[in-house]
Amino acid sequence: MIELHSISKSFEQREVLSDISLTIQPGEVVVLKGENGSGKTTLLNIILGILKPDRGNVKLCGCSPKDSDSKARVGVMLQKVEVPKNLRVSELISLIRSYYPNPLSTEEILDKVGLQEKSSFWCSKLSGGERKRLDLGIALAGNPKLLILDEPTVGLDEKGRKEFWQTLRLCVVKGVAVVIVTHNPADWQELETIATRSIMLQEGRLLEDQLLKGSAESDQRNYAITQEQPSVNQSQKWSEMLMAQIRVELLQLVRTPIYLLGIVIFCVITSLISSPQYGALGLVFCGGLAVLTFAIERVGKQIALERVEGWLKLLRVTSLQPTAYLSAKLAVSLLILAVILILVLAISASRIGGAVTFGNQIFLFISLLIGVIPFAIAGSAMGYLVKPKSLDQIAGISIPVALLTCGLSIPWLPKDIIVLSPFYHYAQLALWSIGSEHYDHHLWLNLLWLLTAGGVFSTLAIWAYQRDEVVQ
């Protein structure tokens, strides 16, 4: 289930793990012990692919820990992670189970962790003990063959601990392998009857690998692990992930009315910039300004908040594919951008009279919406690379940069530099749609340039999602 060969990891010239080699077989229950700062959490993060070791090799369920096939067999309880505040318990469980090829049903998961009566509660309104139950439900959602539990009973009362151990024992009986970190002495008493090994970490070194009483039962657990899982249509599963992610994004959106009101106010204010004397160019300016500002700021800031709060860390240890996550963000953002464009163009067109025909408005709407996709993708990449507050500054800087490089007559800025900017080609696409005299008559070149920019930004966004330091 887990193979570590000569793993070492350092932070700021301090060696946290030193030459760790470890193999955990199917059906084993392994206790990972050690004082605070001994490297336990770092070791778990390396096993899960959250961190990359400086030296050594890691395999999880026979694959790279970053491989979705390995993550599909693993359930994880992490410390200090947040879940979306505008979701109900059953909605969150349904979302998580959609990531896995052979999950348990939502009802079965809620029953296992004793949250049937709390299924309609907001996740943010659960007590500390109920949140721990929810975390366990998330870990069990994919019907895992390996459970990795980091301080799973912290915050649980006596009843909650008993229910947790009852659930864990049922998993062990079915042959699920378990790696658990705990500092609770009451947990050690429970583990004495089911644990097969105890591993001690001290100052980053593996000092002890002790066989325990539960090892006598481990042979009886292996059969359940070695069974073949039913084959899954990967493209169909990707589609399920995408649709579930889009549904959750929309739910969170409609449950934030103040945010929606802010969008309406933003559209009205932007529309008032247009003036009848500018005619069709004023329509292009207002529409482009609105969607560019929102595309860069909205997508990036939401991702940055999820990263800082720890939700992204939890997603990265599931089998959710980065492309499905990013595509859902982009799809919902494009829906909002379409609404923004309709409002801005409708209000602006009413102020400039009949300077632009309805047909040209339709072409302008399509051009602005398609052309803004690369910038929305760029915003998502920024969400992984900078802090949430920095996104406001980046969005603020991007507007004057867009104005400088969109093709306006600026004597001190060479035309050869301007044509390298994706903002220039975006502006030309919009000017083409209204038949402007300022259009450069290179439609396919403009489209190709925007497509290339979208490819570059997509590669950057996926790399940023997967990069080892994203959690830090």
C-alpha positions, 0 to 999 in steps of 0.5 A: 500500500505504501513504499518509501525508499530512503526518503529525506526532506529539509526545510530552510536547511533543517533536515526534517526527515532523514533516510526513511524507508518503510513498507506498509502492506494491505490489511496492516494497521500502523501507528505513527508515533513521535513528539511534535516536530518529529516529522510525522505530518511531513511524512504523511504529506510526502506519502500523499503527494502534497510534498515532494521529498528532496531524496528518495522514492515514494509509491502509494498503492503501487503508483506515484502519490500524484496519480489519480489511480492511487488516490482513488483507493485512499481516504484521508483525515487531515488536520486544519482544513476548512470546507465550503461554508455555503454547503450542506452536509449531504451536498459536501458528501455528494461532491466528494464521492463524485470524485471516486470510481466506486464510492459508497452512497451518501446515505451509507456514509452519513450512517457510518459517521452518525450524521443522518440527522445533520444531513441538511445542516450547513457545514459551517454550523457543525460543532467541533465533534460533528466536524470530525465526523464529517471529516471521517465521512469525507475519508470514507466516501470513496470506499478506500482500501487505505485510510490515513488519519492525522489526529482523528479524535481531537475534539471528540467527546467520549461518545464521539470517540466510541463511535469513531473506533466502532467505525474504524474497527468495521473498516479494519475487519473488511481489510482496510489498511490504516496509518494513524497519528495520534497523541491521545492515550485513550486511542493507544488503548484502542489500538492495542487490539487492532494495530499490527505495528508501531513506528516511532519517529524521533528528530526525523529518523525512524527509530522503532518498528515494533510488531503488536498484537493485531498482527496475528489478524492481518493475514485474514484481512488481505483478501478484501484488498486484493480483489479487482475493482470494477472498471470505470469509464474514465471520460464518464467519470471526468464528466461526473466530476465536472458536473458535480463541481459546477453544481457546487460552484453554482450553489455557492454563488446563488447563496451569496446574494450580496455578492450578486448584488455587487455584480449588478451594481458593478455592471450599472456603474461600468455602463455609465462610462459609455457616451453617445459621442463614442458610439460603438467604440464606447460599447466595446470599451465598457463591455471589455472593461467589465469582463476583463476586470471580473475574469482576472479578479473573480476566478483567481480570488476564489481559488486563492481563498480556497488555497489559504483556507485549506480546502484546496489541500483536501481536494489535492488528496482526493482523486479529483482531476485538476482539469475538472476542477479548473474547467468547473471554475471556468464554466461558472465564471463564463456564465457570470461573465455572460450575464455581466455582458448582457447587462452592460451591453444592454444598458450601454446600447440604450445610452448611445441610441442606434449606433450599433445594430442588434446583430453587431451587438450579438457578434460583440457579445460572442467575441468578448465572451470567447476572447476573455477565456485566456484571461480567466485562465490566467486569473486562475493561475494567479490564484495558486501563485499569490495571496487573495489580497494580491489579486485585487492589486493584480486586477487593478494593474491589469486594466491600465496595462490592457489600455496601454497595449490594446492598440491605442495611439501611444507615441512612445510605445512601439507597435511591434511591442503592442502586437505581442500583447494578448490584450491587443488581439482581444481588442481587435476581435471586438473591433472586428465584431462591430465592423470598426475602421480601426480593425487590422483585418487579421482575424485568424491571426488574432484568434490564433494568438488568443488560442496560444495565450490560452494554452500557455495560461492553461499549462501554467494553471495546471502546473500551479495546481499540482506544484509541491509548495502550493500548501505552504 
